[in-house]
């Protein structure tokens, strides 16, 4: 039984979870926007979020005029795996941490080692 929330309710929870993240995690996020979309472009339900951009560790001549990096959370896949709002908040929190880690240059292998993937 999956959870049902409209886009506005979902975004409110994402904002709450972003606000709950430690300052030292979010203070370094430069030129990053957070976006909620219903599903990935391929329509699948197995991707919860994605980081689109250039990780801090890969930036050399990154400067003014760059389009912002994007961290996208996918509403329908996240709702699909959650039975209630508490579970959804946990999954959103984990997904945010996971995608923010990619911004900082931490790959999936390291995230697995740290228990965040």
N, CA, C and O atoms as a GROMACS GRO file, in nm:
protein
  468
    1UNK      N    1   0.085  -0.119   0.000
    1UNK     CA    2   0.000   0.000   0.000
    1UNK      C    3   0.089   0.124   0.000
    1UNK      O    4   0.157   0.152   0.098
    2UNK      N    5   0.088   0.197  -0.109
    2UNK     CA    6   0.173   0.315  -0.115
    2UNK      C    7   0.096   0.438  -0.066
    2UNK      O    8  -0.026   0.439  -0.057
    3UNK      N    9   0.172   0.538  -0.035
    3UNK     CA   10   0.121   0.663   0.019
    3UNK      C   11   0.073   0.754  -0.095
    3UNK      O   12   0.126   0.746  -0.206
    4UNK      N   13  -0.025   0.838  -0.068
    4UNK     CA   14  -0.074   0.931  -0.170
    4UNK      C   15  -0.067   1.074  -0.116
    4UNK      O   16  -0.135   1.108  -0.019
    5UNK      N   17   0.015   1.158  -0.180
    5UNK     CA   18   0.024   1.300  -0.148
    5UNK      C   19   0.032   1.377  -0.279
    5UNK      O   20   0.095   1.331  -0.374
    6UNK      N   21  -0.032   1.493  -0.284
    6UNK     CA   22  -0.018   1.572  -0.406
    6UNK      C   23   0.118   1.642  -0.404
    6UNK      O   24   0.191   1.637  -0.305
    7UNK      N   25   0.151   1.706  -0.516
    7UNK     CA   26   0.283   1.766  -0.532
    7UNK      C   27   0.312   1.870  -0.424
    7UNK      O   28   0.424   1.878  -0.374
    8UNK      N   29   0.212   1.948  -0.388
    8UNK     CA   30   0.231   2.053  -0.287
    8UNK      C   31   0.262   1.994  -0.150
    8UNK      O   32   0.352   2.040  -0.080
    9UNK      N   33   0.187   1.892  -0.110
    9UNK     CA   34   0.211   1.827   0.020
    9UNK      C   35   0.349   1.762   0.022
    9UNK      O   36   0.420   1.769   0.123
   10UNK      N   37   0.387   1.699  -0.088
   10UNK     CA   38   0.517   1.634  -0.099
   10UNK      C   39   0.630   1.737  -0.086
   10UNK      O   40   0.726   1.715  -0.012
   11UNK      N   41   0.617   1.849  -0.158
   11UNK     CA   42   0.720   1.953  -0.153
   11UNK      C   43   0.734   2.010  -0.012
   11UNK      O   44   0.844   2.043   0.030
   12UNK      N   45   0.624   2.022   0.060
   12UNK     CA   46   0.629   2.073   0.198
   12UNK      C   47   0.715   1.982   0.285
   12UNK      O   48   0.794   2.029   0.366
   13UNK      N   49   0.699   1.851   0.267
   13UNK     CA   50   0.778   1.755   0.344
   13UNK      C   51   0.925   1.762   0.303
   13UNK      O   52   1.014   1.755   0.388
   14UNK      N   53   0.953   1.777   0.173
   14UNK     CA   54   1.091   1.790   0.126
   14UNK      C   55   1.156   1.913   0.190
   14UNK      O   56   1.270   1.906   0.235
   15UNK      N   57   1.083   2.025   0.194
   15UNK     CA   58   1.137   2.148   0.255
   15UNK      C   59   1.163   2.126   0.404
   15UNK      O   60   1.266   2.169   0.455
   16UNK      N   61   1.070   2.059   0.473
   16UNK     CA   62   1.090   2.028   0.616
   16UNK      C   63   1.218   1.946   0.636
   16UNK      O   64   1.296   1.974   0.727
   17UNK      N   65   1.238   1.846   0.550
   17UNK     CA   66   1.355   1.758   0.564
   17UNK      C   67   1.483   1.832   0.528
   17UNK      O   68   1.587   1.808   0.590
   18UNK      N   69   1.477   1.919   0.429
   18UNK     CA   70   1.594   2.002   0.396
   18UNK      C   71   1.631   2.090   0.515
   18UNK      O   72   1.749   2.103   0.550
   19UNK      N   73   1.531   2.150   0.576
   19UNK     CA   74   1.554   2.238   0.693
   19UNK      C   75   1.613   2.161   0.810
   19UNK      O   76   1.683   2.218   0.894
   20UNK      N   77   1.584   2.030   0.818
   20UNK     CA   78   1.631   1.948   0.930
   20UNK      C   79   1.775   1.899   0.912
   20UNK      O   80   1.835   1.847   1.006
   21UNK      N   81   1.830   1.915   0.790
   21UNK     CA   82   1.967   1.868   0.766
   21UNK      C   83   2.067   1.955   0.842
   21UNK      O   84   2.041   2.074   0.864
   22UNK      N   85   2.180   1.897   0.882
   22UNK     CA   86   2.281   1.975   0.955
   22UNK      C   87   2.334   2.092   0.871
   22UNK      O   88   2.355   2.078   0.751
   23UNK      N   89   2.357   2.206   0.936
   23UNK     CA   90   2.408   2.325   0.866
   23UNK      C   91   2.535   2.295   0.789
   23UNK      O   92   2.552   2.343   0.677
   24UNK      N   93   2.625   2.216   0.848
   24UNK     CA   94   2.752   2.190   0.781
   24UNK      C   95   2.733   2.111   0.651
   24UNK      O   96   2.822   2.109   0.566
   25UNK      N   97   2.620   2.046   0.636
   25UNK     CA   98   2.591   1.973   0.512
   25UNK      C   99   2.538   2.067   0.404
   25UNK      O  100   2.574   2.054   0.286
   26UNK      N  101   2.454   2.162   0.443
   26UNK     CA  102   2.388   2.247   0.343
   26UNK      C  103   2.459   2.380   0.319
   26UNK      O  104   2.440   2.441   0.215
   27UNK      N  105   2.541   2.425   0.414
   27UNK     CA  106   2.607   2.555   0.398
   27UNK      C  107   2.700   2.559   0.277
   27UNK      O  108   2.719   2.665   0.218
   28UNK      N  109   2.757   2.446   0.239
   28UNK     CA  110   2.849   2.443   0.126
   28UNK      C  111   2.782   2.426  -0.009
   28UNK      O  112   2.850   2.424  -0.112
   29UNK      N  113   2.651   2.413  -0.010
   29UNK     CA  114   2.580   2.392  -0.137
   29UNK      C  115   2.574   2.523  -0.214
   29UNK      O  116   2.492   2.610  -0.184
   30UNK      N  117   2.661   2.536  -0.312
   30UNK     CA  118   2.673   2.657  -0.390
   30UNK      C  119   2.613   2.636  -0.528
   30UNK      O  120   2.650   2.542  -0.599
   31UNK      N  121   2.519   2.723  -0.566
   31UNK     CA  122   2.458   2.717  -0.699
   31UNK      C  123   2.387   2.583  -0.723
   31UNK      O  124   2.404   2.520  -0.828
   32UNK      N  125   2.307   2.542  -0.625
   32UNK     CA  126   2.231   2.417  -0.633
   32UNK      C  127   2.083   2.448  -0.608
   32UNK      O  128   2.048   2.520  -0.515
   33UNK      N  129   1.997   2.394  -0.694
   33UNK     CA  130   1.853   2.406  -0.671
   33UNK      C  131   1.796   2.267  -0.642
   33UNK      O  132   1.843   2.166  -0.695
   34UNK      N  133   1.695   2.265  -0.558
   34UNK     CA  134   1.624   2.141  -0.526
   34UNK      C  135   1.492   2.143  -0.601
   34UNK      O  136   1.418   2.241  -0.597
   35UNK      N  137   1.462   2.033  -0.668
   35UNK     CA  138   1.345   2.024  -0.755
   35UNK      C  139   1.270   1.895  -0.722
   35UNK      O  140   1.332   1.792  -0.695
   36UNK      N  141   1.139   1.903  -0.725
   36UNK     CA  142   1.056   1.782  -0.713
   36UNK      C  143   0.989   1.758  -0.848
   36UNK      O  144   0.929   1.848  -0.907
   37UNK      N  145   1.000   1.636  -0.896
   37UNK     CA  146   0.932   1.595  -1.019
   37UNK      C  147   0.854   1.468  -0.989
   37UNK      O  148   0.885   1.396  -0.894
   38UNK      N  149   0.753   1.441  -1.072
   38UNK     CA  150   0.671   1.322  -1.048
   38UNK      C  151   0.750   1.193  -1.067
   38UNK      O  152   0.750   1.106  -0.980
   39UNK      N  153   0.819   1.182  -1.182
   39UNK     CA  154   0.894   1.060  -1.215
   39UNK      C  155   1.017   1.096  -1.297
   39UNK      O  156   1.024   1.205  -1.355
   40UNK      N  157   1.115   1.004  -1.302
   40UNK     CA  158   1.226   1.023  -1.396
   40UNK      C  159   1.174   1.025  -1.540
   40UNK      O  160   1.063   0.980  -1.567
   41UNK      N  161   1.256   1.076  -1.631
   41UNK     CA  162   1.214   1.088  -1.772
   41UNK      C  163   1.170   0.955  -1.831
   41UNK      O  164   1.080   0.952  -1.916
   42UNK      N  165   1.232   0.845  -1.788
   42UNK     CA  166   1.197   0.714  -1.845
   42UNK      C  167   1.068   0.658  -1.786
   42UNK      O  168   1.023   0.551  -1.826
   43UNK      N  169   1.008   0.730  -1.689
   43UNK     CA  170   0.881   0.688  -1.631
   43UNK      C  171   0.893   0.579  -1.526
   43UNK      O  172   0.792   0.533  -1.473
   44UNK      N  173   1.016   0.537  -1.494
   44UNK     CA  174   1.034   0.426  -1.400
   44UNK      C  175   1.005   0.471  -1.257
   44UNK      O  176   0.999   0.590  -1.226
   45UNK      N  177   0.987   0.372  -1.171
   45UNK     CA  178   0.963   0.398  -1.030
   45UNK      C  179   1.083   0.355  -0.944
   45UNK      O  180   1.072   0.353  -0.821
   46UNK      N  181   1.197   0.321  -1.007
   46UNK     CA  182   1.308   0.271  -0.925
   46UNK      C  183   1.417   0.373  -0.897
   46UNK      O  184   1.519   0.339  -0.837
   47UNK      N  185   1.399   0.497  -0.940
   47UNK     CA  186   1.496   0.602  -0.909
   47UNK      C  187   1.428   0.703  -0.817
   47UNK      O  188   1.326   0.762  -0.853
   48UNK      N  189   1.486   0.724  -0.696
   48UNK     CA  190   1.424   0.812  -0.597
   48UNK      C  191   1.470   0.956  -0.611
   48UNK      O  192   1.395   1.049  -0.581
   49UNK      N  193   1.593   0.974  -0.656
   49UNK     CA  194   1.647   1.108  -0.670
   49UNK      C  195   1.769   1.104  -0.759
   49UNK      O  196   1.823   0.998  -0.790
   50UNK      N  197   1.813   1.224  -0.801
   50UNK     CA  198   1.930   1.231  -0.887
   50UNK      C  199   1.999   1.366  -0.864
   50UNK      O  200   1.935   1.468  -0.839
   51UNK      N  201   2.133   1.362  -0.874
   51UNK     CA  202   2.212   1.485  -0.872
   51UNK      C  203   2.257   1.512  -1.015
   51UNK      O  204   2.319   1.427  -1.078
   52UNK      N  205   2.226   1.630  -1.065
   52UNK     CA  206   2.264   1.670  -1.201
   52UNK      C  207   2.355   1.791  -1.190
   52UNK      O  208   2.311   1.900  -1.154
   53UNK      N  209   2.483   1.771  -1.220
   53UNK     CA  210   2.574   1.884  -1.213
   53UNK      C  211   2.718   1.838  -1.208
   53UNK      O  212   2.751   1.725  -1.244
   54UNK      N  213   2.803   1.929  -1.164
   54UNK     CA  214   2.946   1.902  -1.154
   54UNK      C  215   2.984   1.900  -1.006
   54UNK      O  216   2.974   2.002  -0.937
   55UNK      N  217   3.030   1.786  -0.959
   55UNK     CA  218   3.067   1.772  -0.818
   55UNK      C  219   3.177   1.871  -0.782
   55UNK      O  220   3.258   1.908  -0.868
   56UNK      N  221   3.179   1.914  -0.658
   56UNK     CA  222   3.282   2.008  -0.612
   56UNK      C  223   3.422   1.958  -0.644
   56UNK      O  224   3.509   2.038  -0.680
   57UNK      N  225   3.444   1.829  -0.632
   57UNK     CA  226   3.576   1.771  -0.655
   57UNK      C  227   3.616   1.773  -0.802
   57UNK      O  228   3.733   1.754  -0.835
   58UNK      N  229   3.518   1.797  -0.891
   58UNK     CA  230   3.545   1.796  -1.036
   58UNK      C  231   3.553   1.937  -1.094
   58UNK      O  232   3.585   1.954  -1.212
   59UNK      N  233   3.524   2.036  -1.014
   59UNK     CA  234   3.516   2.174  -1.065
   59UNK      C  235   3.655   2.234  -1.073
   59UNK      O  236   3.729   2.233  -0.975
   60UNK      N  237   3.690   2.288  -1.190
   60UNK     CA  238   3.815   2.361  -1.199
   60UNK      C  239   3.787   2.507  -1.235
   60UNK      O  240   3.808   2.595  -1.153
   61UNK      N  241   3.741   2.532  -1.354
   61UNK     CA  242   3.710   2.670  -1.392
   61UNK      C  243   3.560   2.694  -1.386
   61UNK      O  244   3.498   2.736  -1.484
   62UNK      N  245   3.502   2.666  -1.273
   62UNK     CA  246   3.359   2.682  -1.253
   62UNK      C  247   3.337   2.823  -1.200
   62UNK      O  248   3.396   2.860  -1.099
   63UNK      N  249   3.254   2.901  -1.265
   63UNK     CA  250   3.240   3.039  -1.218
   63UNK      C  251   3.103   3.096  -1.243
   63UNK      O  252   3.004   3.023  -1.249
   64UNK      N  253   3.098   3.225  -1.256
   64UNK     CA  254   2.971   3.295  -1.274
   64UNK      C  255   2.908   3.255  -1.407
   64UNK      O  256   2.978   3.222  -1.503
   65UNK      N  257   2.777   3.258  -1.410
   65UNK     CA  258   2.707   3.228  -1.534
   65UNK      C  259   2.677   3.080  -1.554
   65UNK      O  260   2.612   3.042  -1.651
   66UNK      N  261   2.725   2.996  -1.462
   66UNK     CA  262   2.696   2.853  -1.474
   66UNK      C  263   2.550   2.830  -1.434
   66UNK      O  264   2.500   2.890  -1.340
   67UNK      N  265   2.483   2.743  -1.507
   67UNK     CA  266   2.349   2.703  -1.466
   67UNK      C  267   2.360   2.630  -1.332
   67UNK      O  268   2.459   2.561  -1.308
   68UNK      N  269   2.262   2.645  -1.245
   68UNK     CA  270   2.273   2.577  -1.116
   68UNK      C  271   2.267   2.425  -1.133
   68UNK      O  272   2.199   2.372  -1.220
   69UNK      N  273   2.341   2.356  -1.046
   69UNK     CA  274   2.326   2.212  -1.036
   69UNK      C  275   2.186   2.185  -0.983
   69UNK      O  276   2.124   2.271  -0.920
   70UNK      N  277   2.137   2.064  -1.010
   70UNK     CA  278   2.002   2.028  -0.965
   70UNK      C  279   2.006   1.900  -0.882
   70UNK      O  280   2.073   1.804  -0.918
   71UNK      N  281   1.935   1.902  -0.773
   71UNK     CA  282   1.907   1.780  -0.699
   71UNK      C  283   1.757   1.759  -0.713
   71UNK      O  284   1.676   1.840  -0.668
   72UNK      N  285   1.722   1.648  -0.777
   72UNK     CA  286   1.582   1.620  -0.808
   72UNK      C  287   1.534   1.503  -0.722
   72UNK      O  288   1.599   1.399  -0.716
   73UNK      N  289   1.420   1.521  -0.658
   73UNK     CA  290   1.353   1.412  -0.587
   73UNK      C  291   1.229   1.375  -0.665
   73UNK      O  292   1.154   1.462  -0.708
   74UNK      N  293   1.208   1.245  -0.684
   74UNK     CA  294   1.095   1.196  -0.763
   74UNK      C  295   0.982   1.152  -0.671
   74UNK      O  296   0.995   1.056  -0.595
   75UNK      N  297   0.871   1.225  -0.678
   75UNK     CA  298   0.758   1.206  -0.587
   75UNK      C  299   0.696   1.066  -0.597
   75UNK      O  300   0.682   0.999  -0.495
   76UNK      N  301   0.661   1.021  -0.716
   76UNK     CA  302   0.588   0.894  -0.728
   76UNK      C  303   0.672   0.774  -0.682
   76UNK      O  304   0.619   0.689  -0.610
   77UNK      N  305   0.800   0.763  -0.721
   77UNK     CA  306   0.880   0.650  -0.671
   77UNK      C  307   0.896   0.653  -0.518
   77UNK      O  308   0.890   0.548  -0.454
   78UNK      N  309   0.915   0.773  -0.461
   78UNK     CA  310   0.927   0.781  -0.315
   78UNK      C  311   0.796   0.742  -0.246
   78UNK      O  312   0.797   0.669  -0.148
   79UNK      N  313   0.684   0.791  -0.299
   79UNK     CA  314   0.554   0.754  -0.241
   79UNK      C  315   0.528   0.604  -0.255
   79UNK      O  316   0.469   0.542  -0.167
   80UNK      N  317   0.572   0.547  -0.366
   80UNK     CA  318   0.547   0.407  -0.396
   80UNK      C  319   0.609   0.311  -0.294
   80UNK      O  320   0.555   0.204  -0.269
   81UNK      N  321   0.723   0.351  -0.235
   81UNK     CA  322   0.790   0.260  -0.141
   81UNK      C  323   0.757   0.289   0.005
   81UNK      O  324   0.810   0.222   0.094
   82UNK      N  325   0.670   0.387   0.030
   82UNK     CA  326   0.642   0.427   0.168
   82UNK      C  327   0.497   0.398   0.207
   82UNK      O  328   0.404   0.422   0.130
   83UNK      N  329   0.481   0.345   0.328
   83UNK     CA  330   0.348   0.312   0.377
   83UNK      C  331   0.283   0.428   0.452
   83UNK      O  332   0.160   0.437   0.459
   84UNK      N  333   0.367   0.518   0.509
   84UNK     CA  334   0.312   0.630   0.585
   84UNK      C  335   0.406   0.749   0.577
   84UNK      O  336   0.515   0.740   0.520
   85UNK      N  337   0.363   0.860   0.634
   85UNK     CA  338   0.441   0.984   0.623
   85UNK      C  339   0.575   0.975   0.696
   85UNK      O  340   0.674   1.032   0.649
   86UNK      N  341   0.581   0.905   0.808
   86UNK     CA  342   0.709   0.890   0.880
   86UNK      C  343   0.812   0.819   0.792
   86UNK      O  344   0.928   0.860   0.785
   87UNK      N  345   0.768   0.712   0.727
   87UNK     CA  346   0.857   0.638   0.637
   87UNK      C  347   0.899   0.728   0.520
   87UNK      O  348   1.015   0.725   0.479
   88UNK      N  349   0.806   0.807   0.467
   88UNK     CA  350   0.836   0.899   0.358
   88UNK      C  351   0.941   1.001   0.402
   88UNK      O  352   1.037   1.028   0.328
   89UNK      N  353   0.924   1.058   0.520
   89UNK     CA  354   1.022   1.155   0.571
   89UNK      C  355   1.161   1.091   0.580
   89UNK      O  356   1.260   1.153   0.544
   90UNK      N  357   1.168   0.968   0.628
   90UNK     CA  358   1.297   0.897   0.638
   90UNK      C  359   1.358   0.878   0.500
   90UNK      O  360   1.477   0.903   0.481
   91UNK      N  361   1.278   0.834   0.402
   91UNK     CA  362   1.330   0.811   0.267
   91UNK      C  363   1.373   0.941   0.200
   91UNK      O  364   1.475   0.945   0.130
   92UNK      N  365   1.297   1.048   0.221
   92UNK     CA  366   1.335   1.178   0.164
   92UNK      C  367   1.467   1.224   0.226
   92UNK      O  368   1.554   1.274   0.156
   93UNK      N  369   1.480   1.207   0.358
   93UNK     CA  370   1.603   1.246   0.427
   93UNK      C  371   1.724   1.170   0.370
   93UNK      O  372   1.826   1.230   0.338
   94UNK      N  373   1.710   1.039   0.358
   94UNK     CA  374   1.818   0.956   0.304
   94UNK      C  375   1.851   0.996   0.161
   94UNK      O  376   1.968   1.004   0.124
   95UNK      N  377   1.747   1.020   0.079
   95UNK     CA  378   1.769   1.057  -0.061
   95UNK      C  379   1.838   1.193  -0.070
   95UNK      O  380   1.928   1.210  -0.152
   96UNK      N  381   1.798   1.288   0.012
   96UNK     CA  382   1.864   1.419   0.012
   96UNK      C  383   2.012   1.405   0.049
   96UNK      O  384   2.098   1.460  -0.019
   97UNK      N  385   2.040   1.332   0.156
   97UNK     CA  386   2.179   1.312   0.199
   97UNK      C  387   2.259   1.246   0.087
   97UNK      O  388   2.372   1.286   0.058
   98UNK      N  389   2.200   1.145   0.024
   98UNK     CA  390   2.266   1.071  -0.084
   98UNK      C  391   2.302   1.164  -0.200
   98UNK      O  392   2.416   1.163  -0.247
   99UNK      N  393   2.206   1.245  -0.246
   99UNK     CA  394   2.230   1.333  -0.361
   99UNK      C  395   2.323   1.449  -0.324
   99UNK      O  396   2.405   1.491  -0.406
  100UNK      N  397   2.310   1.502  -0.203
  100UNK     CA  398   2.402   1.608  -0.158
  100UNK      C  399   2.544   1.553  -0.152
  100UNK      O  400   2.640   1.623  -0.184
  101UNK      N  401   2.558   1.427  -0.110
  101UNK     CA  402   2.691   1.364  -0.106
  101UNK      C  403   2.753   1.361  -0.245
  101UNK      O  404   2.873   1.383  -0.260
  102UNK      N  405   2.673   1.334  -0.347
  102UNK     CA  406   2.724   1.336  -0.484
  102UNK      C  407   2.775   1.476  -0.520
  102UNK      O  408   2.875   1.489  -0.590
  103UNK      N  409   2.706   1.580  -0.474
  103UNK     CA  410   2.752   1.718  -0.497
  103UNK      C  411   2.893   1.736  -0.440
  103UNK      O  412   2.978   1.801  -0.501
  104UNK      N  413   2.916   1.677  -0.323
  104UNK     CA  414   3.047   1.689  -0.258
  104UNK      C  415   3.150   1.591  -0.314
  104UNK      O  416   3.263   1.586  -0.266
  105UNK      N  417   3.111   1.513  -0.415
  105UNK     CA  418   3.206   1.424  -0.479
  105UNK      C  419   3.216   1.286  -0.417
  105UNK      O  420   3.309   1.211  -0.446
  106UNK      N  421   3.120   1.250  -0.333
  106UNK     CA  422   3.119   1.117  -0.270
  106UNK      C  423   3.040   1.023  -0.361
  106UNK      O  424   2.922   1.048  -0.388
  107UNK      N  425   3.103   0.916  -0.408
  107UNK     CA  426   3.037   0.826  -0.502
  107UNK      C  427   2.955   0.719  -0.430
  107UNK      O  428   2.959   0.707  -0.308
  108UNK      N  429   2.880   0.641  -0.510
  108UNK     CA  430   2.791   0.539  -0.452
  108UNK      C  431   2.868   0.436  -0.369
  108UNK      O  432   2.819   0.391  -0.266
  109UNK      N  433   2.987   0.399  -0.413
  109UNK     CA  434   3.066   0.300  -0.339
  109UNK      C  435   3.097   0.350  -0.198
  109UNK      O  436   3.083   0.276  -0.100
  110UNK      N  437   3.139   0.476  -0.188
  110UNK     CA  438   3.168   0.534  -0.057
  110UNK      C  439   3.040   0.549   0.025
  110UNK      O  440   3.042   0.527   0.146
  111UNK      N  441   2.930   0.586  -0.039
  111UNK     CA  442   2.802   0.597   0.032
  111UNK      C  443   2.759   0.462   0.089
  111UNK      O  444   2.707   0.455   0.201
  112UNK      N  445   2.780   0.355   0.012
  112UNK     CA  446   2.749   0.221   0.064
  112UNK      C  447   2.834   0.192   0.186
  112UNK      O  448   2.784   0.140   0.286
  113UNK      N  449   2.961   0.225   0.178
  113UNK     CA  450   3.053   0.199   0.289
  113UNK      C  451   3.008   0.276   0.414
  113UNK      O  452   3.022   0.227   0.526
  114UNK      N  453   2.956   0.396   0.393
  114UNK     CA  454   2.911   0.479   0.505
  114UNK      C  455   2.770   0.446   0.552
  114UNK      O  456   2.724   0.499   0.653
  115UNK      N  457   2.700   0.358   0.478
  115UNK     CA  458   2.565   0.318   0.516
  115UNK      C  459   2.456   0.411   0.467
  115UNK      O  460   2.345   0.410   0.521
  116UNK      N  461   2.485   0.494   0.364
  116UNK     CA  462   2.386   0.589   0.313
  116UNK      C  463   2.333   0.553   0.176
  116UNK      O  464   2.270   0.636   0.111
  117UNK      N  465   2.357   0.431   0.131
  117UNK     CA  466   2.308   0.394  -0.003
  117UNK      C  467   2.246   0.256   0.002
  117UNK      O  468   2.199   0.206  -0.100
   0.00000   0.00000   0.00000
